[in-house]
Amino acid sequence: MKKFVLSTLAIAALACGVTTAQAQIAKPIKIGVTFQELNNPYFVLMKASVEEMAASIGATVVVTDARHDVTKQISDVEDMIQKKIDILILNPTDSSGVQSAVKAAKAAGIVVVAVDANALGPVDSFIGSKNTDAGRISCDYLAKSIGEKGDVAILDGIPVIPILERVKGCRESLAKYPGIKIVSVQNGKQERAFALTVTENILQANKNLKGIFSVNDGGAMGALSAIETSGKDVKLTSVDGAPEVIKAMQKPGSKLVATAAQFPRDQIRIALGIALAKKWGANVPSTIPVDVKLIDAEGAKTFSW
C-alpha cells in the first residue's frame, strides 16, 4: 500500500510538470480532515498517519472530531471552507446527512475524498475497506465456531454505508447455514459502554444464544465484558483489528474468537495520495477498495495495524 501511495504522488507530480520537492516550495497545501469520531484507536491512527504524511510534503492540516454529530460535522466543514483548504478528507458520521457539506466544498473548488465510509454527493474518490467481505468472513468464522447451528445475534451500529455493508455480508454468510437463526439485531452504537448494556439485554432475552457478531471492535469489547460476566459460552466475532481486541483474542479461553481486520493507516495514506493527485491534475479512480483479513487467535500473535 505504501508503494501505491508513493506512486500516486509521483504520477500526480508528473501530470502537473512538477516534482514533490517543487510542490513543497510552492504555496503550502491546506488539508482539512474531519472524522466521525476520535475516541477510537482506529481513527486516532488515521489522524497520526495523515499528519505525518502531510508534514512530509510541507502541507498544513486541520483535523476535527464530529463526535457522531452530523450537524457538527457540517459546521466543521463549513469552517474549513472559510479557512481556504485545498483538500477535504471526509470520514462521514452520516453518509447521507453530510451531502450538503460535500456540495459546499466542491462548489468552493476543494478536492473531496471520502475515507472509510463513503458520502453522498460529488466526492472525487472514496477509499474504504471491503466491508461486505469483512462481514462475510467474520460471520462465516462465527458460524463454524458454534458448530454451524444455534441462535446468533448481530450488534449493529450507526447508519453509515460500511456498517450496513458489514451487516449485509454477515447475513449472507449466516444464510448459508440452515441450522443458524438470527434471533436479535440491536444497535450497540459502536461504543463499548453502550454495547455492554445492549449485549446484557440480548443475553437475558435469548437463553440459547450461541454467537454474536459485532460490527466493530469498540462494540465487541463491550459485548465481551457482558459475555464474560454472564458466564455463558457465547462466541464473538468482530470487524476492525484494534490492538485491544487483538490482545483479548490471545487470552486462553477467550470468547472473542476472530476479527476481520482493516488497515486504517493504508486507507488514509491512499486517501491523501489520491487527493493530492487530483489537486495536481491527475485523473483518479472513483473508488479504491482495500482488502480486509480474517484474524483468529493464532493470527493475533503476530498481527498489528
Contacts in CASP RR format, 6 or more apart in sequence:
PFRMAT RR
TARGET T0000
AUTHOR 0000-0000-0000
METHOD contacts of the structure
MODEL  1
MKKFVLSTLAIAALACGVTTAQAQIAKPIKIGVTFQELNNPYFVLMKASV
EEMAASIGATVVVTDARHDVTKQISDVEDMIQKKIDILILNPTDSSGVQS
AVKAAKAAGIVVVAVDANALGPVDSFIGSKNTDAGRISCDYLAKSIGEKG
DVAILDGIPVIPILERVKGCRESLAKYPGIKIVSVQNGKQERAFALTVTE
NILQANKNLKGIFSVNDGGAMGALSAIETSGKDVKLTSVDGAPEVIKAMQ
KPGSKLVATAAQFPRDQIRIALGIALAKKWGANVPSTIPVDVKLIDAEGA
KTFSW
1 263 0 8 1.000
1 266 0 8 1.000
1 269 0 8 1.000
1 270 0 8 1.000
1 290 0 8 1.000
2 266 0 8 1.000
2 269 0 8 1.000
4 270 0 8 1.000
5 53 0 8 1.000
5 269 0 8 1.000
5 270 0 8 1.000
5 272 0 8 1.000
5 273 0 8 1.000
8 270 0 8 1.000
8 273 0 8 1.000
8 274 0 8 1.000
8 276 0 8 1.000
8 277 0 8 1.000
8 282 0 8 1.000
9 20 0 8 1.000
9 57 0 8 1.000
9 273 0 8 1.000
9 276 0 8 1.000
9 277 0 8 1.000
10 20 0 8 1.000
11 277 0 8 1.000
11 282 0 8 1.000
12 273 0 8 1.000
12 276 0 8 1.000
12 277 0 8 1.000
12 278 0 8 1.000
12 279 0 8 1.000
12 280 0 8 1.000
12 281 0 8 1.000
12 282 0 8 1.000
13 19 0 8 1.000
13 20 0 8 1.000
13 22 0 8 1.000
13 23 0 8 1.000
13 280 0 8 1.000
15 277 0 8 1.000
15 280 0 8 1.000
15 281 0 8 1.000
15 282 0 8 1.000
16 280 0 8 1.000
16 281 0 8 1.000
16 282 0 8 1.000
18 26 0 8 1.000
18 280 0 8 1.000
20 57 0 8 1.000
23 29 0 8 1.000
23 57 0 8 1.000
23 280 0 8 1.000
24 57 0 8 1.000
24 58 0 8 1.000
28 58 0 8 1.000
28 59 0 8 1.000
28 60 0 8 1.000
29 54 0 8 1.000
29 57 0 8 1.000
29 58 0 8 1.000
29 59 0 8 1.000
29 60 0 8 1.000
29 86 0 8 1.000
29 87 0 8 1.000
29 276 0 8 1.000
29 279 0 8 1.000
30 59 0 8 1.000
30 60 0 8 1.000
30 62 0 8 1.000
30 83 0 8 1.000
30 84 0 8 1.000
30 85 0 8 1.000
30 86 0 8 1.000
30 87 0 8 1.000
31 50 0 8 1.000
31 54 0 8 1.000
31 59 0 8 1.000
31 60 0 8 1.000
31 61 0 8 1.000
31 62 0 8 1.000
31 85 0 8 1.000
31 86 0 8 1.000
31 87 0 8 1.000
31 88 0 8 1.000
31 89 0 8 1.000
31 272 0 8 1.000
31 275 0 8 1.000
32 61 0 8 1.000
32 62 0 8 1.000
32 63 0 8 1.000
32 64 0 8 1.000
32 80 0 8 1.000
32 85 0 8 1.000
32 87 0 8 1.000
32 88 0 8 1.000
32 89 0 8 1.000
33 47 0 8 1.000
33 50 0 8 1.000
33 61 0 8 1.000
33 62 0 8 1.000
33 63 0 8 1.000
33 64 0 8 1.000
33 88 0 8 1.000
33 89 0 8 1.000
33 91 0 8 1.000
34 63 0 8 1.000
34 64 0 8 1.000
34 65 0 8 1.000
34 66 0 8 1.000
34 73 0 8 1.000
34 76 0 8 1.000
34 77 0 8 1.000
34 80 0 8 1.000
34 88 0 8 1.000
34 89 0 8 1.000
34 90 0 8 1.000
34 91 0 8 1.000
35 43 0 8 1.000
35 46 0 8 1.000
35 47 0 8 1.000
35 63 0 8 1.000
35 64 0 8 1.000
35 65 0 8 1.000
35 66 0 8 1.000
35 91 0 8 1.000
36 43 0 8 1.000
36 66 0 8 1.000
36 68 0 8 1.000
36 73 0 8 1.000
36 91 0 8 1.000
36 92 0 8 1.000
36 93 0 8 1.000
36 117 0 8 1.000
36 158 0 8 1.000
36 160 0 8 1.000
37 43 0 8 1.000
37 65 0 8 1.000
37 66 0 8 1.000
37 67 0 8 1.000
37 68 0 8 1.000
37 93 0 8 1.000
38 44 0 8 1.000
38 47 0 8 1.000
38 63 0 8 1.000
38 65 0 8 1.000
39 65 0 8 1.000
39 67 0 8 1.000
40 218 0 8 1.000
40 242 0 8 1.000
41 242 0 8 1.000
41 243 0 8 1.000
41 244 0 8 1.000
42 217 0 8 1.000
42 240 0 8 1.000
42 242 0 8 1.000
42 262 0 8 1.000
42 264 0 8 1.000
42 305 0 8 1.000
43 91 0 8 1.000
43 264 0 8 1.000
45 264 0 8 1.000
45 265 0 8 1.000
45 305 0 8 1.000
46 91 0 8 1.000
46 115 0 8 1.000
46 116 0 8 1.000
46 264 0 8 1.000
46 265 0 8 1.000
46 267 0 8 1.000
46 268 0 8 1.000
47 63 0 8 1.000
49 264 0 8 1.000
49 265 0 8 1.000
49 268 0 8 1.000
49 269 0 8 1.000
50 61 0 8 1.000
50 63 0 8 1.000
50 89 0 8 1.000
50 268 0 8 1.000
50 269 0 8 1.000
50 271 0 8 1.000
50 272 0 8 1.000
51 61 0 8 1.000
51 63 0 8 1.000
53 268 0 8 1.000
53 269 0 8 1.000
53 272 0 8 1.000
53 273 0 8 1.000
54 60 0 8 1.000
54 61 0 8 1.000
54 272 0 8 1.000
57 276 0 8 1.000
62 80 0 8 1.000
62 83 0 8 1.000
62 85 0 8 1.000
64 73 0 8 1.000
64 76 0 8 1.000
64 79 0 8 1.000
64 80 0 8 1.000
66 72 0 8 1.000
66 73 0 8 1.000
66 76 0 8 1.000
66 93 0 8 1.000
68 93 0 8 1.000
68 158 0 8 1.000
68 189 0 8 1.000
69 93 0 8 1.000
70 92 0 8 1.000
70 93 0 8 1.000
70 94 0 8 1.000
70 97 0 8 1.000
70 98 0 8 1.000
73 92 0 8 1.000
73 93 0 8 1.000
73 94 0 8 1.000
73 98 0 8 1.000
73 101 0 8 1.000
74 97 0 8 1.000
74 98 0 8 1.000
74 100 0 8 1.000
74 101 0 8 1.000
77 88 0 8 1.000
77 90 0 8 1.000
77 98 0 8 1.000
77 101 0 8 1.000
77 104 0 8 1.000
77 105 0 8 1.000
78 101 0 8 1.000
78 104 0 8 1.000
80 88 0 8 1.000
80 105 0 8 1.000
81 104 0 8 1.000
81 105 0 8 1.000
81 108 0 8 1.000
81 110 0 8 1.000
85 110 0 8 1.000
86 110 0 8 1.000
86 111 0 8 1.000
86 279 0 8 1.000
87 110 0 8 1.000
87 111 0 8 1.000
87 112 0 8 1.000
87 113 0 8 1.000
87 272 0 8 1.000
87 275 0 8 1.000
87 276 0 8 1.000
87 279 0 8 1.000
88 105 0 8 1.000
88 110 0 8 1.000
88 111 0 8 1.000
88 112 0 8 1.000
88 113 0 8 1.000
89 113 0 8 1.000
89 114 0 8 1.000
89 115 0 8 1.000
89 268 0 8 1.000
89 271 0 8 1.000
89 272 0 8 1.000
89 275 0 8 1.000
90 98 0 8 1.000
90 101 0 8 1.000
90 102 0 8 1.000
90 112 0 8 1.000
90 113 0 8 1.000
90 114 0 8 1.000
90 115 0 8 1.000
90 119 0 8 1.000
90 123 0 8 1.000
91 114 0 8 1.000
91 115 0 8 1.000
91 116 0 8 1.000
91 117 0 8 1.000
92 98 0 8 1.000
92 114 0 8 1.000
92 117 0 8 1.000
92 118 0 8 1.000
92 119 0 8 1.000
92 160 0 8 1.000
93 158 0 8 1.000
93 160 0 8 1.000
94 158 0 8 1.000
94 159 0 8 1.000
94 160 0 8 1.000
95 117 0 8 1.000
95 118 0 8 1.000
95 119 0 8 1.000
95 120 0 8 1.000
95 159 0 8 1.000
95 160 0 8 1.000
95 161 0 8 1.000
96 120 0 8 1.000
96 159 0 8 1.000
97 120 0 8 1.000
98 119 0 8 1.000
98 120 0 8 1.000
99 119 0 8 1.000
99 120 0 8 1.000
99 121 0 8 1.000
102 112 0 8 1.000
102 119 0 8 1.000
102 120 0 8 1.000
102 121 0 8 1.000
102 122 0 8 1.000
102 123 0 8 1.000
103 121 0 8 1.000
103 122 0 8 1.000
105 112 0 8 1.000
106 112 0 8 1.000
106 121 0 8 1.000
106 122 0 8 1.000
111 124 0 8 1.000
111 275 0 8 1.000
111 278 0 8 1.000
111 279 0 8 1.000
112 122 0 8 1.000
112 123 0 8 1.000
112 124 0 8 1.000
113 123 0 8 1.000
113 124 0 8 1.000
113 125 0 8 1.000
113 126 0 8 1.000
113 127 0 8 1.000
113 271 0 8 1.000
113 272 0 8 1.000
113 274 0 8 1.000
113 275 0 8 1.000
113 278 0 8 1.000
114 123 0 8 1.000
114 125 0 8 1.000
114 126 0 8 1.000
114 127 0 8 1.000
114 271 0 8 1.000
115 126 0 8 1.000
115 127 0 8 1.000
115 128 0 8 1.000
115 267 0 8 1.000
115 268 0 8 1.000
115 271 0 8 1.000
116 127 0 8 1.000
116 128 0 8 1.000
116 129 0 8 1.000
116 162 0 8 1.000
116 264 0 8 1.000
116 267 0 8 1.000
117 128 0 8 1.000
117 160 0 8 1.000
117 161 0 8 1.000
117 162 0 8 1.000
118 126 0 8 1.000
118 128 0 8 1.000
118 161 0 8 1.000
119 126 0 8 1.000
124 274 0 8 1.000
124 275 0 8 1.000
124 278 0 8 1.000
124 284 0 8 1.000
124 286 0 8 1.000
125 271 0 8 1.000
125 274 0 8 1.000
125 275 0 8 1.000
125 278 0 8 1.000
125 284 0 8 1.000
125 285 0 8 1.000
125 286 0 8 1.000
125 287 0 8 1.000
125 288 0 8 1.000
126 286 0 8 1.000
126 287 0 8 1.000
126 288 0 8 1.000
127 267 0 8 1.000
127 270 0 8 1.000
127 271 0 8 1.000
127 274 0 8 1.000
127 287 0 8 1.000
127 288 0 8 1.000
127 290 0 8 1.000
128 162 0 8 1.000
128 267 0 8 1.000
128 288 0 8 1.000
128 289 0 8 1.000
128 290 0 8 1.000
129 162 0 8 1.000
129 262 0 8 1.000
129 263 0 8 1.000
129 267 0 8 1.000
129 289 0 8 1.000
129 290 0 8 1.000
129 291 0 8 1.000
129 292 0 8 1.000
130 289 0 8 1.000
130 290 0 8 1.000
130 291 0 8 1.000
130 292 0 8 1.000
131 161 0 8 1.000
131 162 0 8 1.000
131 163 0 8 1.000
131 165 0 8 1.000
131 166 0 8 1.000
131 239 0 8 1.000
131 292 0 8 1.000
132 165 0 8 1.000
132 166 0 8 1.000
132 168 0 8 1.000
132 169 0 8 1.000
132 172 0 8 1.000
133 169 0 8 1.000
133 260 0 8 1.000
133 291 0 8 1.000
133 292 0 8 1.000
134 165 0 8 1.000
134 166 0 8 1.000
134 169 0 8 1.000
134 239 0 8 1.000
134 260 0 8 1.000
134 262 0 8 1.000
134 292 0 8 1.000
135 165 0 8 1.000
135 166 0 8 1.000
135 167 0 8 1.000
135 168 0 8 1.000
135 169 0 8 1.000
135 170 0 8 1.000
135 173 0 8 1.000
135 213 0 8 1.000
135 239 0 8 1.000
135 260 0 8 1.000
136 169 0 8 1.000
136 170 0 8 1.000
136 172 0 8 1.000
136 173 0 8 1.000
137 173 0 8 1.000
137 260 0 8 1.000
137 292 0 8 1.000
137 294 0 8 1.000
138 166 0 8 1.000
138 170 0 8 1.000
138 213 0 8 1.000
138 237 0 8 1.000
138 238 0 8 1.000
138 239 0 8 1.000
138 258 0 8 1.000
138 259 0 8 1.000
138 260 0 8 1.000
138 294 0 8 1.000
139 169 0 8 1.000
139 170 0 8 1.000
139 171 0 8 1.000
139 173 0 8 1.000
139 174 0 8 1.000
139 213 0 8 1.000
139 237 0 8 1.000
140 173 0 8 1.000
140 176 0 8 1.000
141 237 0 8 1.000
141 257 0 8 1.000
141 258 0 8 1.000
141 294 0 8 1.000
141 296 0 8 1.000
142 152 0 8 1.000
142 174 0 8 1.000
142 211 0 8 1.000
142 212 0 8 1.000
142 213 0 8 1.000
142 235 0 8 1.000
142 236 0 8 1.000
142 237 0 8 1.000
142 257 0 8 1.000
142 258 0 8 1.000
143 152 0 8 1.000
143 173 0 8 1.000
143 174 0 8 1.000
143 176 0 8 1.000
143 177 0 8 1.000
143 180 0 8 1.000
145 211 0 8 1.000
145 235 0 8 1.000
145 237 0 8 1.000
145 257 0 8 1.000
145 258 0 8 1.000
146 152 0 8 1.000
146 180 0 8 1.000
146 210 0 8 1.000
146 211 0 8 1.000
146 235 0 8 1.000
148 177 0 8 1.000
148 179 0 8 1.000
148 180 0 8 1.000
149 177 0 8 1.000
149 179 0 8 1.000
149 180 0 8 1.000
149 210 0 8 1.000
150 179 0 8 1.000
150 180 0 8 1.000
150 181 0 8 1.000
150 208 0 8 1.000
150 210 0 8 1.000
150 211 0 8 1.000
151 180 0 8 1.000
151 181 0 8 1.000
151 182 0 8 1.000
151 183 0 8 1.000
151 206 0 8 1.000
151 208 0 8 1.000
151 209 0 8 1.000
151 210 0 8 1.000
151 211 0 8 1.000
152 174 0 8 1.000
152 180 0 8 1.000
152 181 0 8 1.000
152 182 0 8 1.000
152 183 0 8 1.000
152 209 0 8 1.000
152 210 0 8 1.000
152 211 0 8 1.000
152 212 0 8 1.000
152 213 0 8 1.000
153 182 0 8 1.000
153 183 0 8 1.000
153 184 0 8 1.000
153 185 0 8 1.000
153 186 0 8 1.000
153 202 0 8 1.000
153 206 0 8 1.000
153 209 0 8 1.000
153 211 0 8 1.000
153 212 0 8 1.000
153 213 0 8 1.000
154 167 0 8 1.000
154 170 0 8 1.000
154 171 0 8 1.000
154 182 0 8 1.000
154 184 0 8 1.000
154 185 0 8 1.000
154 186 0 8 1.000
154 212 0 8 1.000
154 213 0 8 1.000
154 215 0 8 1.000
155 186 0 8 1.000
155 188 0 8 1.000
155 195 0 8 1.000
155 198 0 8 1.000
155 199 0 8 1.000
155 202 0 8 1.000
155 212 0 8 1.000
155 213 0 8 1.000
155 214 0 8 1.000
155 215 0 8 1.000
155 219 0 8 1.000
155 220 0 8 1.000
155 223 0 8 1.000
156 163 0 8 1.000
156 167 0 8 1.000
156 185 0 8 1.000
156 186 0 8 1.000
156 187 0 8 1.000
156 188 0 8 1.000
156 215 0 8 1.000
157 163 0 8 1.000
157 187 0 8 1.000
157 188 0 8 1.000
157 189 0 8 1.000
157 190 0 8 1.000
157 215 0 8 1.000
157 216 0 8 1.000
158 187 0 8 1.000
158 189 0 8 1.000
158 190 0 8 1.000
163 190 0 8 1.000
163 215 0 8 1.000
163 216 0 8 1.000
166 215 0 8 1.000
166 239 0 8 1.000
167 185 0 8 1.000
167 215 0 8 1.000
170 213 0 8 1.000
171 182 0 8 1.000
174 180 0 8 1.000
174 182 0 8 1.000
183 206 0 8 1.000
183 209 0 8 1.000
184 202 0 8 1.000
184 205 0 8 1.000
184 206 0 8 1.000
184 209 0 8 1.000
186 198 0 8 1.000
186 201 0 8 1.000
186 202 0 8 1.000
187 198 0 8 1.000
188 194 0 8 1.000
188 195 0 8 1.000
188 198 0 8 1.000
188 219 0 8 1.000
189 195 0 8 1.000
190 215 0 8 1.000
190 216 0 8 1.000
190 218 0 8 1.000
190 219 0 8 1.000
191 218 0 8 1.000
191 219 0 8 1.000
192 218 0 8 1.000
192 219 0 8 1.000
192 221 0 8 1.000
192 222 0 8 1.000
192 225 0 8 1.000
193 222 0 8 1.000
194 219 0 8 1.000
195 214 0 8 1.000
195 218 0 8 1.000
195 219 0 8 1.000
195 220 0 8 1.000
195 221 0 8 1.000
195 222 0 8 1.000
195 223 0 8 1.000
195 226 0 8 1.000
196 222 0 8 1.000
196 223 0 8 1.000
196 225 0 8 1.000
196 226 0 8 1.000
197 226 0 8 1.000
199 212 0 8 1.000
199 222 0 8 1.000
199 223 0 8 1.000
199 226 0 8 1.000
199 227 0 8 1.000
200 226 0 8 1.000
200 229 0 8 1.000
200 230 0 8 1.000
202 209 0 8 1.000
202 212 0 8 1.000
203 209 0 8 1.000
203 226 0 8 1.000
203 227 0 8 1.000
203 230 0 8 1.000
203 232 0 8 1.000
203 234 0 8 1.000
209 232 0 8 1.000
209 234 0 8 1.000
210 233 0 8 1.000
210 234 0 8 1.000
210 235 0 8 1.000
211 234 0 8 1.000
211 235 0 8 1.000
211 236 0 8 1.000
212 223 0 8 1.000
212 227 0 8 1.000
212 234 0 8 1.000
212 235 0 8 1.000
212 236 0 8 1.000
212 237 0 8 1.000
213 236 0 8 1.000
213 237 0 8 1.000
213 238 0 8 1.000
214 220 0 8 1.000
214 223 0 8 1.000
214 236 0 8 1.000
214 237 0 8 1.000
214 238 0 8 1.000
214 239 0 8 1.000
215 238 0 8 1.000
215 239 0 8 1.000
216 238 0 8 1.000
216 239 0 8 1.000
216 240 0 8 1.000
217 238 0 8 1.000
217 239 0 8 1.000
217 240 0 8 1.000
217 241 0 8 1.000
217 242 0 8 1.000
217 244 0 8 1.000
217 245 0 8 1.000
217 259 0 8 1.000
218 238 0 8 1.000
218 240 0 8 1.000
218 242 0 8 1.000
218 245 0 8 1.000
219 238 0 8 1.000
220 236 0 8 1.000
220 237 0 8 1.000
220 238 0 8 1.000
220 240 0 8 1.000
220 245 0 8 1.000
220 256 0 8 1.000
220 259 0 8 1.000
221 244 0 8 1.000
221 245 0 8 1.000
221 248 0 8 1.000
223 236 0 8 1.000
224 236 0 8 1.000
224 248 0 8 1.000
224 254 0 8 1.000
224 255 0 8 1.000
224 256 0 8 1.000
227 234 0 8 1.000
227 236 0 8 1.000
227 255 0 8 1.000
228 255 0 8 1.000
233 255 0 8 1.000
234 255 0 8 1.000
235 255 0 8 1.000
235 257 0 8 1.000
236 255 0 8 1.000
236 256 0 8 1.000
236 257 0 8 1.000
237 256 0 8 1.000
237 257 0 8 1.000
237 258 0 8 1.000
237 259 0 8 1.000
237 260 0 8 1.000
238 245 0 8 1.000
238 256 0 8 1.000
238 258 0 8 1.000
238 259 0 8 1.000
238 260 0 8 1.000
239 259 0 8 1.000
239 260 0 8 1.000
239 262 0 8 1.000
239 292 0 8 1.000
240 259 0 8 1.000
240 260 0 8 1.000
240 261 0 8 1.000
240 262 0 8 1.000
241 259 0 8 1.000
241 260 0 8 1.000
241 261 0 8 1.000
241 262 0 8 1.000
241 295 0 8 1.000
241 303 0 8 1.000
241 305 0 8 1.000
242 259 0 8 1.000
242 305 0 8 1.000
243 304 0 8 1.000
243 305 0 8 1.000
245 256 0 8 1.000
245 259 0 8 1.000
246 259 0 8 1.000
246 295 0 8 1.000
246 300 0 8 1.000
246 303 0 8 1.000
246 304 0 8 1.000
247 300 0 8 1.000
248 254 0 8 1.000
248 256 0 8 1.000
249 256 0 8 1.000
249 257 0 8 1.000
249 258 0 8 1.000
249 259 0 8 1.000
249 295 0 8 1.000
249 296 0 8 1.000
249 297 0 8 1.000
249 300 0 8 1.000
250 297 0 8 1.000
250 300 0 8 1.000
250 301 0 8 1.000
254 297 0 8 1.000
257 296 0 8 1.000
257 297 0 8 1.000
258 294 0 8 1.000
258 295 0 8 1.000
258 296 0 8 1.000
258 297 0 8 1.000
259 294 0 8 1.000
259 295 0 8 1.000
260 292 0 8 1.000
260 293 0 8 1.000
260 294 0 8 1.000
260 295 0 8 1.000
261 292 0 8 1.000
261 293 0 8 1.000
261 294 0 8 1.000
261 295 0 8 1.000
261 303 0 8 1.000
261 305 0 8 1.000
262 290 0 8 1.000
262 292 0 8 1.000
263 290 0 8 1.000
263 291 0 8 1.000
263 292 0 8 1.000
263 305 0 8 1.000
264 305 0 8 1.000
265 305 0 8 1.000
266 290 0 8 1.000
267 290 0 8 1.000
270 288 0 8 1.000
270 290 0 8 1.000
274 284 0 8 1.000
274 285 0 8 1.000
274 288 0 8 1.000
277 284 0 8 1.000
278 284 0 8 1.000
295 303 0 8 1.000
END
